[in-house]
């Protein structure tokens, strides 16, 4: 089979090395339990639910790779998907790069997914992959904003009033989620070229001058960051159990 006719293979990288301080003291955020199962396991299962994803690389805390490997071994995961655990770095950007470096040859589409988004539906995962397969260098799922957004001059003192400097047109704004999907070579080039500390991988690709496109996200792909988010995630899982036996 020639390179042009070979089906695209997809791998996913899940950086899970963060401590999640906003959730309070305790286990790292990715290991917090939802319905008795660590968030990381929910996130891994969510990506592995896509038949297009044949490899999931979990980037563990620098000193926690063995613990995360044992965790994956302890839970039932799809047999058609391979799993790999590698130690991460001190920043999310460094951890993603370490995950990319661990990918074997043969995968030309890469997803990068937050472990703190454990409930992303498989339809969203598939939509991102299909957009990359169709030729987009980088794809992000996103939702329109429900709230009006104000740009402010940040106060020097936390909690002090902040002057509003602009009100961006809400129709042109989107709240970005994950998984974000990429052509592997472009994402690697972004990580080798961009040194700024950015909040997502798509921003790095933008700095290369490559086109990033948006596909519809999903309200259940929210990021679990605060204690209230844990309550919402538990409610979503309870509804899934009632409606489709999840």
C-alpha positions in Angstrom: 0.0 0.0 0.0 1.4 3.4 -1.0 1.7 6.3 1.5 -1.0 8.1 -0.4 -3.5 5.3 -0.1 -2.7 4.2 3.5 -5.5 5.0 6.0 -4.7 7.8 8.4 -3.9 6.4 11.9 -4.8 8.4 15.0 -3.0 8.6 18.3 -4.1 10.6 21.4 -1.9 12.3 24.0 -3.4 13.0 27.4 -1.3 15.3 29.6 -2.2 14.3 33.2 0.8 15.6 35.1 -0.9 18.7 36.7 -1.7 19.0 40.4 -5.0 20.7 40.0 -4.6 23.1 42.9 -8.0 24.8 42.3 -9.7 21.6 43.3 -8.0 21.8 46.7 -5.5 19.5 48.5 -5.4 15.8 47.7 -4.6 13.6 44.7 -3.6 15.2 41.4 -6.7 16.4 39.5 -6.6 13.6 36.9 -6.7 11.0 39.7 -9.8 12.5 41.5 -12.7 10.1 41.4 -15.9 10.6 39.5 -18.6 8.0 40.4 -15.8 6.0 42.0 -13.5 6.0 38.9 -10.6 8.4 38.4 -11.2 11.2 36.0 -8.2 10.0 34.0 -9.8 6.7 33.3 -13.0 8.4 32.1 -10.9 10.6 29.8 -9.0 7.6 28.4 -12.2 5.7 27.8 -13.8 8.7 26.1 -11.0 8.8 23.5 -10.7 5.1 23.1 -14.4 4.9 22.4 -13.6 6.3 19.0 -12.7 3.5 16.6 -10.3 5.8 14.8 -8.1 6.1 17.9 -5.7 3.2 18.1 -3.1 4.5 20.6 -3.5 6.6 23.8 -0.4 8.0 25.4 -0.9 9.2 29.0 1.6 11.7 30.2 1.9 11.1 34.0 3.4 13.2 36.7 7.2 13.1 36.5 7.4 10.7 39.5 4.1 9.0 39.0 4.4 7.0 35.8 4.4 3.6 37.6 1.3 4.6 39.6 -0.6 5.7 36.5 0.4 2.5 34.6 -0.9 0.4 37.5 -4.1 2.5 37.4 -4.7 1.8 33.7 -4.0 -1.9 34.2 -6.6 -2.0 37.0 -9.5 -0.8 34.8 -11.2 -2.4 31.8 -10.2 -0.5 28.7 -11.0 -1.3 25.0 -8.8 -4.1 23.7 -8.5 -2.6 20.2 -6.7 0.4 21.6 -3.0 0.4 22.7 -2.0 2.4 25.8 1.4 3.9 26.8 2.4 5.8 29.9 5.3 8.2 29.9 6.6 10.6 32.6 5.7 14.3 32.0 7.5 17.6 32.6 7.1 20.7 34.7 4.6 22.4 32.4 1.7 21.3 30.2 3.6 22.3 27.1 6.7 20.2 28.1 4.4 17.2 29.0 2.7 17.3 25.6 6.1 17.4 23.8 7.2 14.4 25.8 4.0 12.6 24.8 4.6 13.4 21.2 8.2 12.2 21.4 6.9 8.8 22.6 4.7 8.2 19.6 5.9 5.4 17.4 6.0 5.9 13.6 2.8 5.4 11.6 0.5 7.9 13.3 -0.2 11.0 11.2 -3.1 12.4 13.2 -2.6 13.4 16.8 -5.2 14.4 19.4 -4.3 16.3 22.5 -6.9 16.0 25.2 -7.2 17.4 28.7 -7.5 14.7 31.4 -9.7 17.2 33.2 -12.3 16.9 30.4 -13.4 13.4 31.3 -16.9 13.4 29.7 -16.3 14.4 26.1 -18.7 12.5 23.8 -17.3 10.2 21.2 -19.1 12.2 18.4 -17.0 15.2 19.3 -13.8 13.1 19.1 -14.8 11.7 15.7 -15.7 15.2 14.4 -12.3 16.5 15.2 -10.5 13.5 13.6 -12.7 13.8 10.4 -11.8 17.5 10.0 -8.1 16.7 10.2 -8.5 13.8 7.7 -10.3 16.3 5.4 -7.1 18.4 5.3 -7.2 20.8 8.2 -3.8 21.2 9.8 -5.4 21.9 13.3 -8.9 21.5 14.6 -10.5 22.6 17.9 -14.0 21.8 19.2 -15.6 24.9 20.6 -18.9 26.4 21.8 -20.5 29.8 21.2 -20.4 32.0 24.4 -23.6 32.4 26.4 -22.3 35.4 28.3 -21.2 38.8 27.2 -17.5 39.2 27.5 -15.6 42.3 28.7 -12.0 43.1 28.1 -10.6 44.8 31.1 -7.4 46.5 32.4 -6.3 44.0 35.1 -6.1 45.4 38.6 -2.8 45.3 40.4 -4.6 44.3 43.6 -6.7 41.1 43.5 -10.4 41.9 43.9 -10.1 45.6 43.1 -12.4 47.1 40.4 -11.1 46.7 36.9 -11.8 49.3 34.1 -13.5 47.9 31.0 -11.6 48.8 27.8 -13.7 46.9 25.2 -16.7 44.6 24.6 -15.8 42.1 21.9 -18.5 41.0 19.5 -19.8 37.8 21.1 -20.9 36.3 17.8 -17.2 36.1 16.8 -16.0 34.4 20.0 -15.9 30.7 20.9 -15.0 28.8 24.1 -12.4 26.2 23.0 -12.4 22.6 24.3 -10.5 19.4 23.7 -9.5 17.1 22.1 -7.7 19.3 19.7 -6.6 17.5 16.5 -3.5 18.0 14.4 -1.5 16.9 11.5 1.4 15.2 13.4 4.2 16.9 11.5 2.7 20.4 12.0 2.2 19.8 15.7 5.8 18.6 16.1 7.1 21.6 14.2 5.0 23.9 16.5 6.5 22.3 19.6 10.0 22.6 18.3 9.5 26.2 17.2 7.3 28.0 19.6 8.8 28.8 23.0 6.0 31.0 24.4 4.1 29.6 27.3 0.6 29.1 25.6 -2.6 27.7 27.0 -3.4 25.3 24.2 -1.6 23.6 21.3 -3.7 25.2 18.7 -2.3 28.6 19.7 1.2 27.2 18.9 0.1 26.1 15.4 -1.4 29.6 14.9 2.0 31.1 15.6 3.4 29.0 12.7 0.9 30.8 10.4 -1.1 27.6 9.8 -4.9 27.6 9.7 -6.8 26.4 12.7 -10.5 25.5 12.2 -13.3 25.1 14.7 -15.9 22.3 14.8 -18.9 22.2 17.1 -18.0 21.2 20.7 -20.3 19.8 23.3 -21.6 21.1 26.6 -20.5 17.9 28.4 -16.9 18.4 27.4 -16.5 21.0 30.1 -13.3 21.2 32.1 -13.4 20.0 35.7 -11.4 22.6 37.5 -13.4 23.7 40.6 -15.3 21.6 43.3 -18.6 22.7 41.7 -17.4 21.1 38.4 -17.1 17.8 40.2 -20.7 18.0 41.3 -21.8 18.8 37.7 -19.7 15.9 36.3 -21.3 13.5 38.8 -24.8 14.7 37.7 -23.9 14.1 34.0 -22.7 10.6 34.8 -25.9 9.9 36.8 -28.0 11.0 33.8 -26.0 8.9 31.4 -26.5 5.8 33.6 -30.3 6.4 33.5 -30.6 7.1 29.8 -28.1 4.8 28.1 -26.6 2.6 30.7 -23.2 4.3 30.7 
